[in-house]
């Protein structure tokens, strides 16, 4: 499943049809999804501890490339 998350990340970042804001929103959603599915969550996690940490780091780096926070509510520009 880690490979699936990596593919999703690459598709989001490389999709020329998405605006910067759409990419940021999609990456933030992917990050939240990965966190929600972490080990110990609900039924069965999609990523084990190491794979989760690595995936989250990749998403965080992609968001840094866009100069965006991990969570939408951390963006001071979005609030007004």
N, C-alpha and C positions, 0 to 999 in steps of 0.2 A: 504494500500500500504506500510505502515511502516513495516509490518510483512514480506512483500516480500523483502524489502531491507535488513532486518535483516537476512533472509534466505540466500540471495545472499552473504552477508558478511560471514556467517558461512561456506557456501560451499567453498568460496575462501580460507579462512583460513585453513580449514580442509582437503582440497583436496591434497592427498599425491602425485598425479601425477604432480602437479605444482611445479616448482622450486621456490626458494625464490624470484627471480627477477620477475617471472611471477605473483606471488601472489602480490607483491608490485605494479606492473603495473596494475593489475586488481583492487586492492583496490584504487589506485589513479584514475582510470577510474570511479569507482563507486562513489567516492567522487565528482568528476567533474559532473557526471550525476545528483547526488542529488542536487548540487548547481544550476545547470542549470534548474532544475525542481522546484525550490523553489517558494513560494508564490509570485505572481506578475509576474512570468515568463510566457512567451508565452500564451498558451491557458488555461490549467488547471494544477495546481501544483499537484504533486504526494504526497506531504507531507505538513501538516500544519506547522506553526512555531515551536511549541514544538516538534513535531515528527521529523522535519528536524534537529533541534539542537541536539536531542538525537541520531539520526542516524549518524550525522557527528561526534559526540563524540565517538561513537563506532568504526567508521572507523579510526579516528585519533588514538585511543588507539591500534587498530590492527596494524597500520603502525608503531607506537612507538615500539611495540613488535618486529617488524622487523628492528628497528632502521632506518626507512626510512622517508623521508619528505612527506608531503601531496601531493605536486606537483612534477612531475619528474624534472622540471627545477630548483628545489631547491637542487638537489643532486649534490654536488661538485665532487663526484667520477664518476658520469656519464659523466662529461664534459671533459674527457680526459685522 
